[in-house]
Amino acid sequence: MSDTSMKADDLHLLEVLDVRPDQGMIHLKDRRMLLWDADAFGGLRRELIDAVGVDRARTILHRFGFSNGYRDARSMRDMFRWESDEQWWLACPALQRNEGKVLTEPRRLVFDRDAGVFEMEVHWRHSYEAEQHRRLYGRAGEPVCWTVTGYASGYSTACFGEDVFVVEHECCAVTGGDTCRVVGKTRRAWGDDGARLAAMYEQRKLAEDLERLEAQLRRRARELARERRALDKLGSSRRSTVTTKSKAMERVLDMAETVAQVDATVLITGESGVGKERVARYIHDASPRADGPFIPVNCGALPETLLESELFGHVKGAFTGAEANKRGLFEAAAGGTIFLDEIGETSPATQVKLLRVLQDKHVRPVGATDTLPVDVRVIAATNRNLDEMVAEGTFRTDLYYRLKVVAVDIPPLRRRREDILPLAREFAAAAGRAYGRGPCTLSPAAAELLLAYPWPGNVRELENAIESAVVLSGNAERIEPDVLPAEIRGTGTSPLGLLADELLPLSEVERRYVLSVLDRFEGNRTHTAKALGIGSNTLWRKLKAWGVPPARD
C-alpha cells in the first residue's frame, strides 16, 4: 500500500473533528458531535436504571453505543483511505481512547472478510462506564460497560459487513481490578448465543434512521455551502478573516467596510503592532479595487532618495546607478491600493510630492520632466501623533488633511483583551502548520498569563511570543507557561511591573514608564518615541526636563 494510506496509530482527535467555535458546533464529517462530562453521563445512566430497570437500561445503552459505533465507522471510512481493513477497524479503539472512553489493548484480531471470519479479543483499561457504575453503585454483579460494548459491536459490524457482537467476559466493576476482557465474533460464530445477542440489537433500525437523517443533513449542508459562497461574493463573510471579539474592533471593521466602497483616502492610526496593515488589506479586499494589487510601503525603512525612487520611479540617468527607467510603486499599484505605512517618517520634500500625487493624481519620476497619470487608492498609517507633528511644523498641514479624509484609529491590544486568546489560538495554529507540528493549544495557566500581560508591542508581540512558544514546546500539544517569554511569565522586567507596588503621582508614573521603555530599546529615542506613540521632539523635551543626559541615546 502507499505510504500515504492511513493507519490507526496516526489518528488524532483534533484532526478528525471540525471545531467551529463561532457557531457553537463540533463536527465529525457531517455529524454534529458533543462533549459530555462523564459524571453527568453517569447520572443519566442512574436515572435510566432507576426509571426502567437494569435489563431495559442495559438494552437501551447497548443500542445507543451500537448506533454511535456504526456511524463512527462509516465516517472513518469516508474520511480516510485506510492501509487495510484491519487498520480501519483499529481506528475503533483509537477513537475510544482519544474520546476518553476506554484504553484498548488488542490481544487478538482475525479479519478475513473473504472467509467470513472475524474474531477479536481485547483488554480494556480505565473504562469510564465501569468507573461511573462503581462510583454510583459499588461493586457490580455483572459486566456493566454497556455503551462501550455496543460501540465496539456497531463499529465492527460496519467494518466487517455483517453482524458482529462484542461481549464483555470480565469487567473490572465486577472483579475490582483495572481490566475488562472483551471478545467479539460474528453472529454465526456465536452459535446459539447469536440469536440472544441479536435480540439485544434488533432495533438497529435506529442507526438506519440516523443514516437517513444524515443524508438529509448533508443535502442541507450543501445548500448552505452554496448560499455561503454566494454571500462570500458579496463580501458578507469577509469579517471572518479578521479574528476579533471586541466591540471596539468590530466598530473599526464596520467603518472599514463602509469606507471601502468609495475611493476616499484613509489614515489609519494606532500604536506599533496593532495591525494597521491588516486593516488596510481588509479595506482593499472589501473595495471595488479588490482584484487590483495591494502594495505596502514602509516609508520609515528607506532613506529619502531611495524612497522617492521607489514610490515615483526614475528615468535613466537620474542619478548614479540609474541605468534604466524604473516604474514606481504608485504606477505598479494601478487599479489597486498603495499602503503608505509610517507616513510620519517622510521628509518635507517627500511630503510635498505625496501631496501633489493626492491632488493631481499624477506622479513625476525622479529625473523626469513629464508627469504620469496614476489610478490608485491611497491608505496611509502611522503610530505617531500627526496633530502634534503638524503643530511642531514637522508634518505638512495640507498633506495631513488630504490623508485624513477618513480616520480609522485601531485600539491597542490591552484595550481589547477579549481578543488576546482568540488571536493566540490563531497564531498557535499558524505556527504549528509552518513548523510541521500538530495542533498546539494553550494550557489554562498560559492563558491566564497572556490575559494578564499588558502587551506594549500589541498584536505583533503576541504573534512573536506564540510562535516562539510553539517552537520551544517541541512536540507538546499544549503551550505551558515555561515556554512563554520571561516578561510574560513575570520574571522579566515589565514596564508596568515597575509601578505595581507603589502609589505614585501621575507625573512620576509617566517618568518611570517612559524611562523603562527607553531602557527596553537600549536608549534608542526614535524607537522609544514610536513605541510610546509620541513625537521625537516631545520625548526629547521630557527627557531634558527629567535631567536625562544626551549620552543616554
C-alpha positions as CSV (number, residue, x, y, z in Angstrom):
1,M,0.0,0.0,0.0
2,S,1.0,3.6,-0.5
3,D,2.9,5.4,2.4
4,T,0.0,7.9,2.2
5,S,-2.5,5.4,3.4
6,M,-4.0,6.0,6.9
7,K,-3.0,3.9,9.9
8,A,-5.0,3.8,13.2
9,D,-1.9,5.0,15.1
10,D,-1.9,8.2,13.1
11,L,-5.4,9.1,14.2
12,H,-5.6,12.3,16.2
13,L,-8.9,13.5,17.6
14,L,-8.3,17.2,16.9
15,E,-7.5,16.4,13.3
16,V,-10.8,14.4,12.7
17,L,-13.0,16.9,14.4
18,D,-14.1,20.2,12.8
19,V,-14.4,22.6,15.7
20,R,-16.5,25.7,14.9
21,P,-16.5,27.9,18.0
22,D,-18.1,30.8,16.1
23,Q,-21.1,28.6,15.5
24,G,-21.0,26.6,18.8
25,M,-20.6,23.3,16.9
26,I,-18.2,20.4,16.6
27,H,-18.5,18.1,13.6
28,L,-17.1,14.7,12.7
29,K,-17.5,14.5,8.9
30,D,-21.2,15.7,8.5
31,R,-22.3,14.7,12.0
32,R,-22.6,17.1,14.9
33,M,-20.7,16.0,18.0
34,L,-21.0,16.9,21.7
35,L,-18.7,16.8,24.7
36,W,-20.2,15.3,27.8
37,D,-19.0,15.2,31.3
38,A,-18.5,11.6,32.5
39,D,-20.2,12.3,35.8
40,A,-23.2,13.8,34.0
41,F,-23.4,10.7,31.9
42,G,-23.2,8.6,35.0
43,G,-26.1,10.5,36.5
44,L,-28.1,9.9,33.3
45,R,-27.3,6.2,33.5
46,R,-28.5,6.1,37.1
47,E,-31.8,7.9,36.2
48,L,-32.3,5.4,33.4
49,I,-31.7,2.4,35.6
50,D,-34.0,3.8,38.3
51,A,-36.7,4.6,35.7
52,V,-36.9,1.4,33.6
53,G,-34.8,-1.1,35.5
54,V,-31.4,-2.7,34.8
55,D,-32.4,-5.0,32.0
56,R,-34.1,-2.3,29.9
57,A,-31.4,0.2,30.7
58,R,-28.8,-2.3,29.5
59,T,-30.6,-2.8,26.2
60,I,-31.1,0.9,25.6
61,L,-27.4,1.7,26.3
62,H,-26.2,-1.2,24.2
63,R,-28.3,0.1,21.3
64,F,-27.1,3.6,21.9
65,G,-23.5,2.5,21.8
66,F,-24.1,0.4,18.7
67,S,-25.6,3.3,16.7
68,N,-22.7,5.5,17.7
69,G,-20.0,3.0,16.8
70,Y,-21.7,2.1,13.5
71,R,-21.9,5.7,12.4
72,D,-18.3,6.5,13.5
73,A,-17.1,3.5,11.4
74,R,-18.9,4.9,8.3
75,S,-17.4,8.4,9.0
76,M,-13.9,6.9,9.3
77,R,-14.4,5.0,6.0
78,D,-15.4,8.2,4.2
79,M,-12.7,10.4,5.7
80,F,-9.6,8.4,5.1
81,R,-8.0,5.9,2.7
82,W,-7.0,3.1,5.1
83,E,-4.0,1.0,4.7
84,S,-6.1,-2.1,5.3
85,D,-9.5,-3.2,6.7
86,E,-7.7,-4.1,9.9
87,Q,-6.4,-0.5,10.2
88,W,-9.9,0.8,9.6
89,W,-11.1,-1.5,12.5
90,L,-8.2,-0.5,14.7
91,A,-9.4,3.1,14.4
92,C,-12.3,2.0,16.7
93,P,-10.0,1.6,19.8
94,A,-8.1,4.7,18.7
95,L,-11.3,6.8,18.7
96,Q,-12.4,5.4,22.1
97,R,-9.0,6.2,23.5
98,N,-9.0,9.7,22.1
99,E,-12.5,10.4,23.3
100,G,-11.6,9.4,26.8
101,K,-13.9,6.4,27.0
102,V,-11.5,3.5,27.5
103,L,-7.9,2.4,26.8
104,T,-7.9,-0.7,24.5
105,E,-5.1,-3.2,24.4
106,P,-5.7,-5.6,21.4
107,R,-4.8,-9.2,22.1
108,R,-6.0,-11.0,19.0
109,L,-7.6,-10.0,15.7
110,V,-8.6,-12.1,12.8
111,F,-10.3,-10.1,10.0
112,D,-10.9,-12.2,6.9
113,R,-13.9,-10.9,5.0
114,D,-13.5,-13.4,2.2
115,A,-13.6,-16.4,4.6
116,G,-16.4,-14.7,6.7
117,V,-14.2,-14.8,9.8
118,F,-14.0,-12.0,12.3
119,E,-12.6,-12.7,15.8
120,M,-11.1,-10.4,18.2
121,E,-10.1,-10.2,21.9
122,V,-9.1,-7.0,23.7
123,H,-8.4,-5.8,27.2
124,W,-10.0,-2.6,28.3
125,R,-8.5,-0.3,31.0
126,H,-9.9,2.8,32.6
127,S,-13.4,2.2,31.3
128,Y,-15.5,5.3,32.1
129,E,-18.6,3.2,32.4
130,A,-17.1,0.8,35.0
131,E,-15.8,3.8,36.9
132,Q,-19.2,5.5,36.9
133,H,-21.1,2.3,37.9
134,R,-18.7,1.7,40.8
135,R,-19.0,5.3,41.9
136,L,-22.8,5.1,42.0
137,Y,-23.5,1.5,43.0
138,G,-20.3,0.0,44.3
139,R,-19.1,-3.5,43.1
140,A,-21.3,-4.8,40.3
141,G,-22.7,-8.3,39.9
142,E,-22.3,-8.5,36.1
143,P,-20.4,-6.6,33.3
144,V,-21.5,-3.0,33.0
145,C,-19.6,-1.5,30.1
146,W,-22.7,-1.4,28.0
147,T,-22.3,1.6,25.7
148,V,-18.6,0.8,25.1
149,T,-19.5,-2.8,24.2
150,G,-22.3,-1.6,22.0
151,Y,-20.0,0.9,20.3
152,A,-17.4,-1.9,19.5
153,S,-20.2,-4.1,18.1
154,G,-21.6,-1.3,15.9
155,Y,-18.2,-0.3,14.7
156,S,-17.2,-3.9,13.9
157,T,-20.4,-4.6,12.1
158,A,-19.9,-1.6,9.8
159,C,-16.3,-2.6,9.1
160,F,-16.9,-6.3,8.5
161,G,-20.2,-6.0,6.6
162,E,-22.2,-8.5,8.7
163,D,-23.4,-8.7,12.3
164,V,-20.6,-8.7,14.8
165,F,-21.4,-8.9,18.5
166,V,-18.9,-7.9,21.2
167,V,-19.3,-9.5,24.6
168,E,-17.6,-8.4,27.9
169,H,-16.5,-11.6,29.6
170,E,-14.8,-9.9,32.5
171,C,-15.5,-6.5,33.9
172,C,-13.4,-4.5,36.4
173,A,-16.6,-3.3,38.0
174,V,-17.2,-7.0,39.0
175,T,-13.7,-8.1,39.8
176,G,-12.5,-4.9,41.4
177,G,-9.4,-4.9,39.2
178,D,-8.5,-2.5,36.5
179,T,-9.0,-4.6,33.4
180,C,-12.0,-5.8,31.4
181,R,-11.7,-8.7,28.9
182,V,-13.8,-8.5,25.8
183,V,-14.4,-10.9,22.9
184,G,-16.0,-10.2,19.5
185,K,-17.3,-12.6,16.8
186,T,-19.8,-12.8,14.0
187,R,-23.4,-13.7,14.8
188,R,-22.8,-17.1,13.1
189,A,-19.7,-17.8,15.2
190,W,-21.6,-17.2,18.4
191,G,-23.8,-20.2,17.6
192,D,-26.9,-20.5,19.9
193,D,-25.9,-17.3,21.7
194,G,-26.1,-15.4,18.4
195,A,-29.9,-15.2,18.4
196,R,-29.9,-13.9,22.0
197,L,-27.3,-11.2,21.2
198,A,-29.1,-10.3,18.1
199,A,-32.3,-9.7,20.1
200,M,-30.5,-7.1,22.1
201,Y,-29.7,-5.1,19.0
202,E,-32.8,-5.9,16.9
203,Q,-33.8,-2.3,16.9
204,R,-30.6,-1.4,15.0
205,K,-33.1,0.4,12.7
206,L,-32.2,3.4,14.8
207,A,-28.9,3.5,13.1
208,E,-30.5,3.2,9.7
209,D,-32.9,6.1,10.6
210,L,-29.9,8.2,11.7
211,E,-28.2,7.4,8.3
212,R,-31.3,8.8,6.5
213,L,-31.2,11.9,8.7
214,E,-27.5,12.3,8.0
215,A,-28.2,12.2,4.2
216,Q,-30.8,14.9,4.7
217,L,-28.4,17.0,6.7
218,R,-25.7,16.5,4.1
219,R,-28.0,17.8,1.4
220,R,-28.9,20.8,3.6
221,A,-25.2,21.4,4.3
222,R,-24.5,21.5,0.6
223,E,-27.3,24.0,0.1
224,L,-26.0,26.2,2.9
225,A,-22.5,26.0,1.4
226,R,-23.8,27.3,-1.9
227,E,-25.6,30.1,-0.1
228,R,-22.4,30.9,1.8
229,R,-20.4,31.1,-1.4
230,A,-22.9,33.4,-2.9
231,L,-22.7,35.6,0.2
232,D,-18.9,35.5,0.0
233,K,-19.1,37.1,-3.4
234,L,-21.0,40.0,-1.7
235,G,-18.4,40.2,1.0
236,S,-20.7,39.2,3.8
237,S,-18.3,36.6,5.2
238,R,-15.2,38.8,4.9
239,R,-15.4,39.6,8.6
240,S,-14.3,36.0,9.4
241,T,-10.9,36.8,8.0
242,V,-10.1,39.1,11.0
243,T,-10.1,37.5,14.4
244,T,-11.8,39.7,16.9
245,K,-14.4,39.5,19.7
246,S,-14.1,43.1,20.9
247,K,-16.8,45.7,20.3
248,A,-14.1,48.3,19.7
249,M,-12.5,46.3,16.9
250,E,-15.9,45.5,15.4
251,R,-16.5,49.2,15.1
252,V,-13.2,49.6,13.3
253,L,-14.2,46.9,10.8
254,D,-17.7,48.4,10.4
255,M,-16.0,51.7,9.5
256,A,-13.5,49.9,7.2
257,E,-16.3,48.2,5.3
258,T,-18.2,51.5,4.9
259,V,-15.2,53.5,3.6
260,A,-14.1,50.6,1.4
261,Q,-17.0,51.3,-1.0
262,V,-15.6,54.7,-2.0
263,D,-12.1,55.8,-3.1
264,A,-11.6,58.2,-0.2
265,T,-8.1,58.4,1.3
266,V,-7.8,56.8,4.7
267,L,-5.5,57.5,7.6
268,I,-5.1,54.6,10.0
269,T,-3.6,55.4,13.4
270,G,-2.6,53.2,16.3
271,E,0.3,52.0,18.3
272,S,3.0,49.9,16.8
273,G,1.9,46.4,16.2
274,V,-1.8,46.8,16.5
275,G,-2.5,45.5,12.9
276,K,-2.7,48.6,10.8
277,E,-1.6,46.8,7.6
278,R,-4.2,44.1,8.2
279,V,-7.0,46.6,8.4
280,A,-5.6,48.3,5.3
281,R,-5.8,45.0,3.5
282,Y,-9.3,44.5,4.8
283,I,-10.4,47.8,3.3
284,H,-8.7,46.9,0.0
285,D,-10.3,43.4,-0.1
286,A,-13.8,44.9,0.6
287,S,-13.4,47.6,-2.1
288,P,-14.2,47.6,-5.8
289,R,-10.4,47.6,-6.3
290,A,-10.0,44.1,-4.6
291,D,-8.9,42.5,-7.9
292,G,-6.1,45.0,-8.3
293,P,-2.8,44.9,-6.5
294,F,-2.3,45.8,-2.8
295,I,1.2,47.3,-2.4
296,P,2.5,48.1,1.1
297,V,5.4,50.5,1.5
298,N,7.3,51.1,4.8
299,C,8.2,54.8,4.5
300,G,10.4,54.7,7.6
301,A,12.6,51.8,6.3
302,L,14.1,53.7,3.3
303,P,16.3,56.8,3.1
304,E,14.7,59.8,1.4
305,T,16.3,59.5,-2.1
306,L,15.6,55.8,-2.3
307,L,12.0,56.2,-1.0
308,E,11.2,58.7,-3.7
309,S,12.6,56.4,-6.4
310,E,10.6,53.5,-5.0
311,L,7.4,55.5,-4.9
312,F,7.6,57.6,-8.0
313,G,10.1,55.7,-10.2
314,H,13.0,57.2,-12.0
315,V,14.3,57.7,-15.5
316,K,17.6,56.5,-16.9
317,G,20.5,58.7,-15.8
318,A,18.5,60.4,-13.0
319,F,21.3,59.6,-10.5
320,T,24.4,57.4,-10.3
321,G,23.4,53.8,-10.8
322,A,20.1,54.7,-12.6
323,E,21.0,52.6,-15.7
324,A,17.4,52.2,-16.9
325,N,13.9,53.6,-16.5
326,K,12.2,52.2,-13.4
327,R,8.4,52.2,-12.8
328,G,7.5,53.4,-9.3
329,L,5.1,51.7,-6.8
330,F,2.3,54.2,-7.5
331,E,2.3,53.1,-11.1
332,A,2.6,49.4,-10.1
333,A,-0.4,49.8,-7.8
334,A,-2.6,51.0,-10.8
335,G,-6.2,49.8,-10.3
336,G,-5.4,48.8,-6.7
337,T,-4.3,50.3,-3.4
338,I,-1.0,51.6,-2.2
339,F,-0.5,51.4,1.6
340,L,2.0,54.0,3.0
341,D,3.0,52.8,6.4
342,E,4.9,55.0,8.8
343,I,3.8,58.1,6.9
344,G,5.0,60.3,9.7
345,E,8.7,59.4,8.9
346,T,8.7,61.0,5.5
347,S,10.8,64.1,4.8
348,P,9.4,67.5,4.0
349,A,10.4,67.1,0.3
350,T,8.7,63.7,0.1
351,Q,5.6,65.1,1.7
352,V,5.4,67.8,-1.0
353,K,5.5,65.1,-3.7
354,L,2.9,63.0,-2.0
355,L,0.6,66.0,-1.7
356,R,0.9,66.6,-5.4
357,V,0.0,63.0,-6.2
358,L,-3.1,63.2,-4.0
359,Q,-4.1,66.5,-5.5
360,D,-3.4,65.9,-9.2
361,K,-3.4,62.0,-9.5
362,H,-0.1,62.3,-11.3
363,V,3.4,61.3,-10.4
364,R,6.7,62.6,-11.7
365,P,9.5,60.0,-11.7
366,V,12.8,61.2,-10.3
367,G,14.8,63.0,-13.1
368,A,11.7,63.3,-15.4
369,T,10.1,66.4,-16.7
370,D,6.7,65.0,-17.6
371,T,4.2,63.5,-15.2
372,L,2.3,60.3,-15.5
373,P,-1.3,59.7,-14.5
374,V,-2.0,57.1,-11.8
375,D,-5.2,55.4,-10.8
376,V,-4.6,54.2,-7.3
377,R,-6.2,54.4,-3.9
378,V,-4.0,55.7,-1.0
379,I,-4.2,54.4,2.5
380,A,-1.7,55.8,5.0
381,A,-0.8,54.7,8.5
382,T,1.2,55.9,11.4
383,N,1.9,55.2,15.1
384,R,2.9,58.9,15.7
385,N,0.8,61.8,16.8
386,L,0.4,63.7,13.5
387,D,-1.6,66.5,15.2
388,E,1.4,67.2,17.4
389,M,3.8,66.9,14.4
390,V,1.7,69.5,12.5
391,A,1.8,71.8,15.5
392,E,5.6,71.4,15.7
393,G,6.0,72.0,11.9
394,T,7.4,68.6,11.1
395,F,4.4,67.4,9.1
396,R,2.6,69.4,6.4
397,T,-0.9,70.6,7.4
398,D,-2.2,70.3,3.9
399,L,-0.9,66.8,3.4
400,Y,-2.4,65.8,6.8
401,Y,-5.9,66.8,5.8
402,R,-5.5,65.3,2.4
403,L,-4.7,62.0,4.1
404,K,-7.2,62.3,6.8
405,V,-10.4,62.2,4.7
406,V,-11.4,59.3,6.8
407,A,-9.5,58.5,10.1
408,V,-9.5,55.0,11.5
409,D,-8.0,54.5,14.9
410,I,-7.1,50.9,16.0
411,P,-7.2,50.4,19.8
412,P,-4.2,48.7,21.4
413,L,-4.5,45.1,22.4
414,R,-4.6,46.0,26.1
415,R,-7.9,47.7,25.5
416,R,-9.4,44.8,23.7
417,R,-8.4,41.9,26.0
418,E,-11.2,39.7,24.7
419,D,-9.1,39.4,21.5
420,I,-6.0,38.0,23.2
421,L,-6.9,34.3,23.4
422,P,-8.6,34.0,20.0
423,L,-5.6,35.7,18.4
424,A,-3.2,33.5,20.4
425,R,-5.0,30.3,19.2
426,E,-4.9,31.5,15.6
427,F,-1.2,32.2,15.9
428,A,-0.5,28.9,17.5
429,A,-2.3,27.1,14.7
430,A,-0.4,29.0,12.1
431,A,2.9,28.4,13.8
432,G,2.1,24.7,14.1
433,R,1.4,24.5,10.4
434,A,4.5,26.5,9.5
435,Y,6.8,24.2,11.5
436,G,5.1,21.0,10.7
437,R,3.8,20.5,14.2
438,G,0.4,19.2,15.2
439,P,-2.3,21.4,16.7
440,C,-1.0,23.3,19.8
441,T,-3.4,24.6,22.4
442,L,-3.0,26.9,25.4
443,S,-2.9,25.5,29.0
444,P,-5.1,27.3,31.4
445,A,-2.1,28.7,33.2
446,A,-0.5,30.0,30.0
447,A,-3.9,31.6,29.0
448,E,-4.0,33.4,32.4
449,L,-0.5,34.8,31.8
450,L,-1.4,36.0,28.3
451,L,-4.5,37.8,29.7
452,A,-2.6,39.4,32.5
453,Y,0.2,40.8,30.3
454,P,-0.1,44.5,29.1
455,W,1.2,43.8,25.5
456,P,3.1,47.0,24.8
457,G,4.0,45.5,21.4
458,N,0.4,44.7,20.8
459,V,-0.6,42.0,18.2
460,R,2.8,41.7,16.7
461,E,4.3,41.0,20.1
462,L,1.6,38.4,20.8
463,E,2.3,36.7,17.5
464,N,6.0,36.5,18.1
465,A,5.5,35.3,21.6
466,I,3.2,32.5,20.5
467,E,5.5,31.5,17.6
468,S,8.4,31.2,20.0
469,A,6.3,29.2,22.4
470,V,5.3,26.7,19.7
471,V,8.9,26.2,18.7
472,L,10.1,25.7,22.3
473,S,7.2,23.4,23.1
474,G,8.6,20.8,20.8
475,N,6.0,18.1,20.1
476,A,3.9,19.0,23.1
477,E,0.2,19.5,22.4
478,R,-0.1,22.4,24.8
479,I,1.7,25.7,25.4
480,E,2.8,25.8,29.1
481,P,4.0,28.9,31.0
482,D,7.6,27.8,31.0
483,V,7.9,28.3,27.2
484,L,6.5,31.8,27.2
485,P,8.9,34.8,27.2
486,A,10.2,35.9,30.6
487,E,8.4,39.2,30.6
488,I,5.1,37.5,30.1
489,R,5.8,35.0,32.9
490,G,6.5,37.9,35.2
491,T,10.2,37.1,35.6
492,G,11.4,39.7,33.2
493,T,11.4,43.5,33.6
494,S,8.0,44.7,32.6
495,P,7.5,48.5,32.4
496,L,4.1,48.3,34.2
497,G,5.6,45.9,36.7
498,L,7.9,48.7,38.0
499,L,4.8,50.5,39.2
500,A,2.8,47.7,40.8
501,D,3.8,48.1,44.4
502,E,3.6,51.8,44.9
503,L,1.0,54.6,44.8
504,L,2.7,57.4,42.9
505,P,1.8,60.8,41.4
506,L,0.8,60.6,37.8
507,S,3.9,62.6,36.7
508,E,6.2,60.1,38.4
509,V,4.3,57.2,36.8
510,E,4.9,58.8,33.4
511,R,8.6,59.4,34.2
512,R,9.3,55.8,35.3
513,Y,7.3,54.3,32.5
514,V,9.0,56.4,29.8
515,L,12.5,55.6,31.2
516,S,11.7,51.9,31.4
517,V,10.6,51.9,27.7
518,L,13.8,53.8,26.9
519,D,15.8,51.1,28.7
520,R,13.9,48.4,26.8
521,F,15.1,50.0,23.5
522,E,18.6,50.3,24.8
523,G,18.5,54.1,24.8
524,N,17.2,54.5,21.2
525,R,15.0,57.5,21.4
526,T,13.5,57.1,17.9
527,H,12.2,53.6,18.7
528,T,11.1,54.7,22.2
529,A,9.0,57.6,20.7
530,K,7.4,55.2,18.2
531,A,6.5,52.7,21.0
532,L,5.1,55.4,23.1
533,G,3.1,57.0,20.2
534,I,4.6,60.4,20.7
535,G,6.9,62.6,18.6
536,S,10.6,62.5,18.9
537,N,10.7,66.2,19.9
538,T,8.2,65.6,22.7
539,L,10.3,62.8,24.0
540,W,13.5,64.9,23.9
541,R,11.8,67.7,25.9
542,K,10.6,65.2,28.6
543,L,14.0,63.6,28.9
544,K,15.6,67.0,29.2
545,A,13.2,68.1,31.9
546,W,14.0,64.9,33.8
547,G,17.7,65.6,33.6
548,V,18.5,62.6,31.3
549,P,21.8,63.5,29.6
550,P,22.1,63.2,25.8
551,A,24.6,60.4,26.2
552,R,21.8,58.1,27.1
553,D,20.7,58.0,23.5
